[in-house]
């Protein structure tokens, strides 16, 4: 029976090892599943960060374009606001001023008496 006892002990030890290995296999399967979920979420985050970067670049380009357009519009507005008088407009202004001065002098010297 000594031979049978050794075989039995070896069988029990082999069963315990097999049970422990099965427990390790289940544990590794859970870890691998968790790692797959982490990898999927990481891919999602990487894509989201890339989209944010693209949106920031597009926003910068929009800001530059808008600032340039506003600058051009302001310069155009200033150019139209600072128009010079034409010779005709200057002549009308001189004639109007002369008529106003003549009227003031006329009344100041006792006109319409």
DRENVEXVO-629724 format. One record per residue: x, y, z of N, C-alpha, C in turn; residue in one letter; residue number from 1. Coordinates in nm, 3 decimals, padded with zeros to 5 digits. Layout:
<rs>
R   neast  nnorth     nup  caeast canorth    caup   ceast  cnorth     cup rofi pase
R       X       Y       Z       X       Y       Z       X       Y       Z    A  NUM
...
</rs>
This chain:
<rs>
R   neast  nnorth     nup  caeast canorth    caup   ceast  cnorth     cup rofi pase
R  00.078 -00.118  00.000  00.000  00.000  00.000  00.083  00.126  00.000    X    1
R  00.209  00.110  00.027  00.294  00.228  00.025  00.301  00.289 -00.114    X    2
R  00.300  00.204 -00.214  00.302  00.255 -00.350  00.174  00.327 -00.384    X    3
R  00.063  00.278 -00.329 -00.065  00.342 -00.355 -00.075  00.474 -00.281    X    4
R -00.016  00.479 -00.158 -00.020  00.604 -00.082  00.058  00.713 -00.153    X    5
R  00.170  00.680 -00.212  00.250  00.779 -00.285  00.177  00.829 -00.408    X    6
R  00.110  00.737 -00.478  00.035  00.776 -00.596 -00.083  00.863 -00.558    X    7
R -00.145  00.827 -00.445 -00.258  00.906 -00.398 -00.212  01.047 -00.361    X    8
R -00.101  01.057 -00.287 -00.049  01.189 -00.247 -00.012  01.272 -00.370    X    9
R  00.049  01.205 -00.467  00.084  01.276 -00.592 -00.042  01.322 -00.665    X   10
R -00.145  01.240 -00.662 -00.273  01.276 -00.725 -00.338  01.394 -00.656    X   11
R -00.333  01.393 -00.521 -00.389  01.504 -00.445 -00.311  01.631 -00.475    X   12
R -00.177  01.621 -00.477 -00.094  01.738 -00.505 -00.121  01.790 -00.646    X   13
R -00.133  01.698 -00.741 -00.162  01.739 -00.879 -00.299  01.807 -00.886    X   14
R -00.398  01.758 -00.812 -00.531  01.820 -00.811 -00.528  01.959 -00.751    X   15
R -00.448  01.973 -00.644 -00.436  02.106 -00.583 -00.368  02.203 -00.678    X   16
R -00.266  02.155 -00.745 -00.195  02.242 -00.843 -00.290  02.279 -00.956    X   17
R -00.366  02.182 -01.005 -00.461  02.210 -01.114 -00.566  02.310 -01.068    X   18
R -00.613  02.296 -00.944 -00.712  02.389 -00.891 -00.653  02.530 -00.881    X   19
R -00.530  02.539 -00.832 -00.465  02.670 -00.820 -00.444  02.732 -00.957    X   20
R -00.403  02.650 -01.054 -00.384  02.701 -01.191 -00.517  02.748 -01.250    X   21
R -00.624  02.677 -01.224 -00.756  02.719 -01.274 -00.793  02.853 -01.212    X   22
R -00.765  02.871 -01.084 -00.792  02.999 -01.018 -00.708  03.110 -01.079    X   23
R -00.584  03.079 -01.112 -00.497  03.179 -01.176 -00.548  03.213 -01.316    X   24
R -00.593  03.112 -01.388 -00.647  03.136 -01.523 -00.768  03.228 -01.519    X   25
R -00.857  03.206 -01.422 -00.974  03.294 -01.408 -00.930  03.436 -01.374    X   26
R -00.833  03.446 -01.286 -00.783  03.578 -01.246 -00.719  03.650 -01.366    X   27
R -00.638  03.578 -01.443 -00.576  03.638 -01.561 -00.681  03.678 -01.665    X   28
R -00.787  03.600 -01.679 -00.894  03.634 -01.774 -00.962  03.764 -01.732    X   29
R -00.985  03.779 -01.600 -01.044  03.903 -01.551 -00.952  04.021 -01.576    X   30
R -00.823  04.002 -01.550 -00.726  04.110 -01.573 -00.722  04.147 -01.721    X   31
R -00.720  04.048 -01.809 -00.716  04.075 -01.952 -00.841  04.149 -01.997    X   32
R -00.958  04.112 -01.943 -01.081  04.182 -01.977 -01.077  04.327 -01.930    X   33
R -01.024  04.346 -01.811 -01.011  04.483 -01.759 -00.915  04.564 -01.846    X   34
R -00.806  04.502 -01.886 -00.709  04.573 -01.970 -00.769  04.609 -02.106    X   35
R -00.853  04.521 -02.160 -00.920  04.551 -02.286 -01.012  04.672 -02.271    X   36
R -01.087  04.678 -02.160 -01.176  04.792 -02.137 -01.094  04.920 -02.119    X   37
R -00.983  04.911 -02.047 -00.897  05.028 -02.027 -00.841  05.075 -02.162    X   38
R -00.800  04.982 -02.246 -00.746  05.018 -02.377 -00.854  05.086 -02.463    X   39
R -00.977  05.034 -02.458 -01.086  05.096 -02.535 -01.113  05.239 -02.486    X   40
R -01.116  05.255 -02.356 -01.141  05.390 -02.301 -01.025  05.484 -02.332    X   41
R -00.904  05.431 -02.330 -00.788  05.514 -02.362 -00.794  05.559 -02.508    X   42
R -00.835  05.470 -02.597 -00.851  05.509 -02.738 -00.955  05.619 -02.752    X   43
R -01.065  05.606 -02.677 -01.170  05.708 -02.681 -01.115  05.842 -02.632    X   44
R -01.037  05.839 -02.524 -00.979  05.963 -02.472 -00.880  06.024 -02.570    X   45
R -00.800  05.941 -02.634 -00.703  05.992 -02.731 -00.776  06.061 -02.846    X   46
R -00.884  06.001 -02.893 -00.961  06.063 -03.001 -01.024  06.194 -02.956    X   47
R -01.074  06.197 -02.832 -01.135  06.320 -02.781 -01.031  06.430 -02.769    X   48
R -00.912  06.397 -02.722 -00.806  06.498 -02.710 -00.765  06.546 -02.849    X   49
R -00.759  06.457 -02.946 -00.725  06.497 -03.083 -00.831  06.593 -03.138    X   50
R -00.959  06.561 -03.112 -01.066  06.651 -03.159 -01.055  06.788 -03.093    X   51
R -01.021  06.790 -02.963 -01.002  06.918 -02.895 -00.888  06.998 -02.958    X   52
R -00.779  06.929 -02.988 -00.666  06.997 -03.053 -00.705  07.053 -03.189    X   53
R -00.780  06.974 -03.266 -00.825  07.021 -03.397 -00.919  07.141 -03.383    X   54
R -01.008  07.134 -03.284 -01.101  07.245 -03.262 -01.026  07.371 -03.220    X   55
R -00.923  07.355 -03.136 -00.845  07.472 -03.094 -00.774  07.535 -03.213    X   56
R -00.718  07.452 -03.300 -00.650  07.504 -03.419 -00.749  07.578 -03.510    X   57
R -00.868  07.521 -03.525 -00.970  07.586 -03.608 -01.014  07.718 -03.545    X   58
R -01.028  07.719 -03.413 -01.067  07.843 -03.343 -00.960  07.950 -03.359    X   59
R -00.833  07.910 -03.349 -00.724  08.007 -03.369 -00.730  08.067 -03.508    X   60
R -00.751  07.981 -03.607 -00.759  08.030 -03.745 -00.877  08.124 -03.762    X   61
R -00.990  08.093 -03.699 -01.108  08.179 -03.706 -01.080  08.313 -03.640    X   62
R -01.011  08.311 -03.527 -00.979  08.436 -03.457 -00.889  08.522 -03.543    X   63
R -00.788  08.462 -03.604 -00.696  08.539 -03.689 -00.771  08.597 -03.808    X   64
R -00.855  08.517 -03.870 -00.931  08.565 -03.986 -01.027  08.676 -03.946    X   65
R -01.095  08.658 -03.834 -01.189  08.760 -03.788 -01.117  08.889 -03.752    X   66
R -01.004  08.878 -03.684 -00.927  08.998 -03.648 -00.880  09.071 -03.773    X   67
R -00.835  08.998 -03.871 -00.791  09.060 -03.996 -00.907  09.129 -04.067    X   68
R -01.023  09.064 -04.070 -01.140  09.125 -04.134 -01.184  09.250 -04.059    X   69
R -01.183  09.246 -03.926 -01.221  09.364 -03.847 -01.121  09.478 -03.869    X   70
R -00.994  09.445 -03.878 -00.893  09.548 -03.903 -00.916  09.613 -04.039    X   71
R -00.940  09.529 -04.141 -00.965  09.583 -04.275 -01.091  09.670 -04.277    X   72
R -01.195  09.625 -04.207 -01.319  09.702 -04.203 -01.297  09.835 -04.131    X   73
R -01.220  09.834 -04.023 -01.192  09.957 -03.949 -01.110  10.053 -04.035    X   74
R -01.012  10.001 -04.106 -00.933  10.087 -04.194 -01.018  10.146 -04.306    X   75
R -01.109  10.067 -04.360 -01.198  10.116 -04.466 -01.291  10.224 -04.411    X   76
R -01.342  10.201 -04.288 -01.429  10.301 -04.226 -01.353  10.431 -04.202    X   77
R -01.232  10.419 -04.152 -01.152  10.540 -04.127 -01.119  10.612 -04.258    X   78
R -01.095  10.538 -04.362 -01.064  10.600 -04.490 -01.183  10.679 -04.543    X   79
R -01.304  10.628 -04.522 -01.421  10.701 -04.570 -01.456  10.816 -04.478    X   80
R -01.423  10.805 -04.347 -01.452  10.913 -04.253 -01.360  11.033 -04.273    X   81
R -01.240  11.009 -04.319 -01.141  11.116 -04.330 -01.134  11.162 -04.476    X   82
R -01.247  11.188 -04.531 -01.251  11.237 -04.668 -01.209  11.384 -04.670    X   83
R -01.143  11.421 -04.774 -01.103  11.561 -04.790 -01.212  11.634 -04.868    X   84
R -01.221  11.764 -04.839 -01.320  11.843 -04.908 -01.277  11.863 -05.052    X   85
R -01.373  11.858 -05.140 -01.345  11.886 -05.280 -01.337  12.037 -05.297    X   86
R -01.276  12.084 -05.405 -01.270  12.229 -05.428 -01.408  12.294 -05.431    X   87
R -01.507  12.227 -05.485 -01.642  12.282 -05.489 -01.696  12.302 -05.347    X   88
R -01.676  12.200 -05.261 -01.723  12.211 -05.123 -01.651  12.323 -05.050    X   89
R -01.523  12.339 -05.076 -01.448  12.447 -05.013 -01.502  12.584 -05.058    X   90
R -01.531  12.598 -05.187 -01.584  12.724 -05.239 -01.718  12.759 -05.176    X   91
R -01.808  12.660 -05.162 -01.938  12.683 -05.100 -01.918  12.726 -04.954    X   92
R -01.825  12.661 -04.884 -01.800  12.697 -04.744 -01.747  12.839 -04.732    X   93
R -01.658  12.879 -04.822 -01.602  13.015 -04.819 -01.713  13.116 -04.848    X   94
R -01.796  13.088 -04.946 -01.906  13.180 -04.979 -02.005  13.190 -04.863    X   95
R -02.037  13.080 -04.799 -02.128  13.081 -04.684 -02.070  13.161 -04.569    X   96
R -01.938  13.142 -04.542 -01.873  13.215 -04.433 -01.869  13.364 -04.465    X   97
R -01.841  13.398 -04.589 -01.835  13.539 -04.628 -01.973  13.602 -04.614    X   98
R -02.078  13.532 -04.652 -02.214  13.585 -04.640 -02.251  13.603 -04.493    X   99
R -02.210  13.508 -04.409 -02.239  13.520 -04.266 -02.166  13.638 -04.206    X  100
R -02.040  13.657 -04.241 -01.962  13.771 -04.188 -02.020  13.902 -04.237    X  101
R -02.058  13.908 -04.363 -02.117  14.030 -04.418 -02.247  14.064 -04.347    X  102
R -02.326  13.963 -04.316 -02.452  13.987 -04.246 -02.426  14.038 -04.106    X  103
R -02.329  13.981 -04.036 -02.297  14.026 -03.901 -02.246  14.170 -03.905    X  104
R -02.160  14.200 -03.998 -02.105  14.337 -04.009 -02.218  14.434 -04.043    X  105
R -02.304  14.398 -04.132 -02.415  14.484 -04.172 -02.501  14.520 -04.052    X  106
R -02.538  14.421 -03.972 -02.621  14.448 -03.855 -02.541  14.517 -03.745    X  107
R -02.414  14.491 -03.736 -02.332  14.555 -03.632 -02.314  14.704 -03.663    X  108
R -02.311  14.742 -03.787 -02.290  14.881 -03.823 -02.423  14.957 -03.829    X  109
R -02.524  14.895 -03.781 -02.651  14.967 -03.773 -02.734  14.953 -03.896    X  110
R -02.721  14.849 -03.965 -02.799  14.828 -04.085 -02.947  14.819 -04.052    X  111
R -03.026  14.845 -04.151 -03.172  14.838 -04.141 -03.223  14.942 -04.046    X  112
R -03.184  15.053 -04.066 -03.224  15.162 -03.980 -03.349  15.229 -04.022    X  113
</rs>
